[in-house]
Amino acid sequence: MRVGVPKEIKVHEYRVGLTPASVAELTAAGHEVIVETQAGCGIDFDDADYVDAGARIATASRPEPSRNWSLAPMRRAPRAAAHRGSRLAAMPDRSST
């Protein structure tokens, strides 16, 4: 699985999705972790800490909030597939009553 960790863009927001210790656990389990540059600076971790834990550092190709990390696009399953086999899919349609 590919895990991306973006840099927070809100003012005075210092949290980050993963710490270097979490990155080390994910990469040890065989996952690929990509961290946006300077994502951990609000919690006093720099890019080298993430690289040492096994992550790759990515830079945003555009500086605005809708940035693109130039990675392969993620494919999503169709919405109907998410409910397949669940109770919701087995319930009768009651819109005609």
Helices and strands as residue ranges (DSSP letters): E 2-5, H 20-28, E 32-36, G 41-43, H 47-52, E 56-58, H 79-83, H 87-90
